[in-house]
Amino acid sequence: MGASLFIGWNDNGQRESNFQRTGGFVNGNYWEAFGELLDAVFLPEHSKLHEVIKSEEGEHLKFYSFVELNKEDFNKAVKLIRDYLVKQKKPTEWQKMAEVVWEEIAEPYIIQDARYNVTA
């Protein structure tokens, strides 16, 4: 079992109503590890970001989403996650799994998103 990670919208020259979400699918344990990363990064000091990105998930439809973040919050979330990952001295297996999700699934879409600010 896994779930989806939505980063933003991708305009493939289509009408606005036909935009497709950009992101990827994350398998079971990696999904859980990434969820723990989000908890560690955003709770308790950034609970509003946590609430938007890691909203209550349903039994069958599981996802984390950066789609609803405005530009400022999007870049703040990216910076907080990156800063957290850099500060890990001896990451656990779960933390390594979460980092794989960030670097291989999320990050490629993050840097292509129109909200992304390289200097943030």
Contact map, one row per residue, 1 for C-alpha under 8 A:
111000000000000000000000001100000000000000000000000000000000000000000000000000000000000000000000000000000000000000000000
111100000000000000000000111110100000000000000000000000000000010000000000000000000000000000000000000000000000000000000000
111110000000000000000000111100100000000000000000000000000000111000000000000000000000000000000000000000000000000000000000
011111000000000000000011110000000000000000000000000000000000011100000000000000000000000000000000000000000000000000000000
001111100000000000000011110000000000000000000000000000000000001110000000000000000000000000000000000000000100000000000000
000111110000000000001111000000000000000000000000000000000000001111100000000000000000000000000000000000000000000000000000
000011111000000000001110000000000000000000000000000000000000000011100000000000000000000000000000000000000100110010000000
000001111100000000001110000000000000000000000000000000000000000011100000000000000000000000000000000000000000110010000000
000000111110000000111100000000000000000000000000000000000000000000100000000000000000000000000000000000000000000010000000
000000011111000000111100000000000000000000000000000000000000000000000000000000000000000000000000000000000000000000000000
000000001111111100110000000000000000000000000000000000000000000000000000000000000000000000000000000000000000000000000000
000000000111110000100000000000000000000000000000000000000000000000000000000000000000000000000000000000000000000000000000
000000000011111000000000000000000000000000000000000000000000000000000000000000000000000000000000000000000000000000000000
000000000011111111100000000000000000000000000000000000000000000000000000000000000000000000000000000000000000000000000000
000000000010111111100000000000000000000000000000000000000000000000000000000000000000000000000000000000000000000000000000
000000000010011111100000000000000000000000000000000000000000000000000000000000000000000000000000000000000000000000000000
000000000000011111100000000000000000000000000000000000000000000000000000000000000000000000000000000000000000000000000000
000000000000011111110000000000000000000000000000000000000000000000000000000000000000000000000000000000000000000000000000
000000001111011111111000000000000000000000000000000000000000000000000000000000000000000000000000000000000000000000000000
000000001110000001111100000000000000000000000000000000000000000000000000000000000000000000000000000000000000000000000000
000001111100000000111110000000000000000000000000000000000000000000000000000000000000000000000000000000000000000000000000
000001111100000000011111000000000000000000000000000000000000000000000000000000000000000000000000000000000000100000000000
000111110000000000001111100000000000000000000000000000000000000000000000000000000000000000000000000000001100100000000000
000111000000000000000111110000000000000000000000000000000000000000000000000000000000000000000000000000001100000000000000
011110000000000000000011111000000000000000000000000000000000000000000000000000000000000000000000000000000000000000000000
011110000000000000000001111101100000000000000000000000000000000000000000000000000000000000000000000010000000000000000000
111000000000000000000000111111100000000000000000000000000000000000000000000000000000000000000000000000000000000000000000
111000000000000000000000011111110000000000000000000000000000000000000000000000000000000000000000000000000000000000000000
010000000000000000000000001111111000000000000000000000000000000000000000000000000000000000000000000000000000000000000000
000000000000000000000000011111111100000000000000000000000000000000000000000000000000000000000100110010000000000000000000
011000000000000000000000011111111110000000000000000000000000000000000000000000000000000000000000010010000000000000000000
000000000000000000000000000111111111000000000000000000000000000000000000000000000000000000000000000000000000000000000000
000000000000000000000000000011111111100000000000000000000000000000000000000000000000000000000110110000000000000000000000
000000000000000000000000000001111111110000000000000000000000000000000000000000000000000000000010111011000000000000000000
000000000000000000000000000000111111111000000000000001000000000000000000000000000000000000000000010000000000000000000000
000000000000000000000000000000011111111100000000000000000000000000000000000000000000000000000000010000000000000000000000
000000000000000000000000000000001111111110000000000000000000000000000000000000000000000000000010010000000000000000000000
000000000000000000000000000000000111111111100000010001000000000000000000000000001000000000000000000000000000000000000000
000000000000000000000000000000000011111111100000010000000000000000000000000000000000000000000000000000000000000000000000
000000000000000000000000000000000001111111100000000000000000000000000000000000000000000000000000000000000000000000000000
000000000000000000000000000000000000111111100100000000000000000000000000000000011001000000000000000000000000000000000000
000000000000000000000000000000000000011111111110110000000000000000000000000000010000000000000000000000000000000000000000
000000000000000000000000000000000000011111111110010000000000000000000000000000000000000000000000000000000000000000000000
000000000000000000000000000000000000000001111110000000000000000000000000000000000000000000000000000000000000000000000000
000000000000000000000000000000000000000001111110000000000000000000000000000000000000000000000000000000000000000000000000
000000000000000000000000000000000000000011111111110000000000000000000000000000000000000000000000000000000000000000000000
000000000000000000000000000000000000000001111111111000000000000000000000000000000000000000000000000000000000000000000000
000000000000000000000000000000000000000000000111111100000000000000000000000000000000000000000000000000000000000000000000
000000000000000000000000000000000000000001000111111110000000000000000000100010000000000000000000000000000000000000000000
000000000000000000000000000000000000011001100111111111100000000000000000000000000000000000000000000000000000000000000000
000000000000000000000000000000000000000000000011111111100000000000000000000000000000000000000000000000000000000000000000
000000000000000000000000000000000000000000000001111111100000000011011000000000000000000000000000000000000000000000000000
000000000000000000000000000000000000000000000000111111100000000111011000000000000000000000000000000000000000000000000000
000000000000000000000000000000000010010000000000011111111000001110000000000000000000000000000000000000000000000000000000
000000000000000000000000000000000000000000000000011111111000000100000000000000000000000000000000000000000000000000000000
000000000000000000000000000000000000000000000000000001111100000000000000000000000000000000000000000000000000000000000000
000000000000000000000000000000000000000000000000000001111110111000000000000000000000000000000000000000000000000000000000
000000000000000000000000000000000000000000000000000000011111110000000000000000000000000000000000000000000000000000000000
000000000000000000000000000000000000000000000000000000001111110000000000000000000000000000000000000000000000000000000000
000000000000000000000000000000000000000000000000000000000111110000000000000000000000000000000000000000000000000000000000
001000000000000000000000000000000000000000000000000000001111111000000000000000000000000000000000000000000000000000000000
011100000000000000000000000000000000000000000000000000001111111100000000000000000000000000000000000000000000000000000000
001111000000000000000000000000000000000000000000000001001000111110000000000000000000000000000000000000000000000000000000
000111000000000000000000000000000000000000000000000011100000011111000000000000000000000000000000000000000000000000000000
000011110000000000000000000000000000000000000000000111000000001111110000000000000000000000000000000000000000000000000000
000001110000000000000000000000000000000000000000000110000000000111111000010000000000000000000000000000000000000000000000
000001111000000000000000000000000000000000000000000000000000000011111000000000000000000000000000000000000000000000000000
000000000000000000000000000000000000000000000000000110000000000011111100000000000000000000000000000000000000000000000000
000000000000000000000000000000000000000000000000000110000000000001111111110000000000000000000000000000000000000000000000
000000000000000000000000000000000000000000000000000000000000000000011111110000000000000000000000000000000000000000100000
000000000000000000000000000000000000000000000000000000000000000000001111111000000000000000000000000000000000000000110000
000000000000000000000000000000000000000000000000000000000000000000001111111100000000000000000000000000000000000000000000
000000000000000000000000000000000000000000000000100000000000000000001111111110000000000000000000000000000000000000000000
000000000000000000000000000000000000000000000000000000000000000001001111111111000000000000000000000000000000000000110000
000000000000000000000000000000000000000000000000000000000000000000000011111111100000000000000000000000000000000000111001
000000000000000000000000000000000000000000000000000000000000000000000001111111110000000000000000000000000000000000000001
000000000000000000000000000000000000000000000000100000000000000000000000111111111000000000000000000000000000000000000000
000000000000000000000000000000000000000000000000000000000000000000000000011111111100000000000000000000000000000000000000
000000000000000000000000000000000000000000000000000000000000000000000000001111111110000000000000000000000000000000000001
000000000000000000000000000000000000000011000000000000000000000000000000000111111111000000000000000000000000000000000000
000000000000000000000000000000000000010010000000000000000000000000000000000011111111100000000000000000000000000000000000
000000000000000000000000000000000000000000000000000000000000000000000000000001111111110000000000000000000000000000000000
000000000000000000000000000000000000000000000000000000000000000000000000000000111111111000000000000000000000000000000000
000000000000000000000000000000000000000010000000000000000000000000000000000000011111111100000000000000000000000000000000
000000000000000000000000000000000000000000000000000000000000000000000000000000001111111100000000001000000000000000000000
000000000000000000000000000000000000000000000000000000000000000000000000000000000111111100000000000000000000000000000000
000000000000000000000000000000000000000000000000000000000000000000000000000000000011111110000000000000000000000000000000
000000000000000000000000000000000000000000000000000000000000000000000000000000000001111111100000000000000000000000000000
000000000000000000000000000000000000000000000000000000000000000000000000000000000000001111100000000000000000000000000000
000000000000000000000000000000000000000000000000000000000000000000000000000000000000000111110000000000000000000000000000
000000000000000000000000000000000000000000000000000000000000000000000000000000000000000111111111000000000000000000000000
000000000000000000000000000000000000000000000000000000000000000000000000000000000000000001111111000000000000000000000000
000000000000000000000000000000000000000000000000000000000000000000000000000000000000000000111111100000000000000000000000
000000000000000000000000000001001000000000000000000000000000000000000000000000000000000000111111110000000000000000000000
000000000000000000000000000000001100100000000000000000000000000000000000000000000000000000111111111000000000000000000000
000000000000000000000000000000000000000000000000000000000000000000000000000000000000000000111111111100000000000000000000
000000000000000000000000000001001100000000000000000000000000000000000000000000000000000000001111111110000000000000000000
000000000000000000000000000001101111100000000000000000000000000000000000000000000000000000000111111111000000000000000000
000000000000000000000000000000000100000000000000000000000000000000000000000000000000100000000011111111100000000000000000
000000000000000000000000000000000000000000000000000000000000000000000000000000000000000000000001111111111000000000000000
000000000000000000000000010001100100000000000000000000000000000000000000000000000000000000000000111111111100000000000000
000000000000000000000000000000000100000000000000000000000000000000000000000000000000000000000000011111111110000000000000
000000000000000000000000000000000000000000000000000000000000000000000000000000000000000000000000001111111111000000000000
000000000000000000000000000000000000000000000000000000000000000000000000000000000000000000000000000111111111000000000000
000000000000000000000011000000000000000000000000000000000000000000000000000000000000000000000000000111111111100000000000
000010100000000000000011000000000000000000000000000000000000000000000000000000000000000000000000000011111111110000000000
000000000000000000000000000000000000000000000000000000000000000000000000000000000000000000000000000001111111111000000000
000000000000000000000000000000000000000000000000000000000000000000000000000000000000000000000000000000111111111100000000
000000110000000000000110000000000000000000000000000000000000000000000000000000000000000000000000000000001111111110000000
000000110000000000000000000000000000000000000000000000000000000000000000000000000000000000000000000000000111111110010000
000000000000000000000000000000000000000000000000000000000000000000000000000000000000000000000000000000000011111110010100
000000000000000000000000000000000000000000000000000000000000000000000000000000000000000000000000000000000001111111010000
000000111000000000000000000000000000000000000000000000000000000000000000000000000000000000000000000000000000111111110000
000000000000000000000000000000000000000000000000000000000000000000000000000000000000000000000000000000000000000111110000
000000000000000000000000000000000000000000000000000000000000000000000110011000000000000000000000000000000000000011111000
000000000000000000000000000000000000000000000000000000000000000000000010011000000000000000000000000000000000011111111100
000000000000000000000000000000000000000000000000000000000000000000000000001000000000000000000000000000000000000000111111
000000000000000000000000000000000000000000000000000000000000000000000000000000000000000000000000000000000000001000011111
000000000000000000000000000000000000000000000000000000000000000000000000000000000000000000000000000000000000000000001111
000000000000000000000000000000000000000000000000000000000000000000000000001100100000000000000000000000000000000000001111
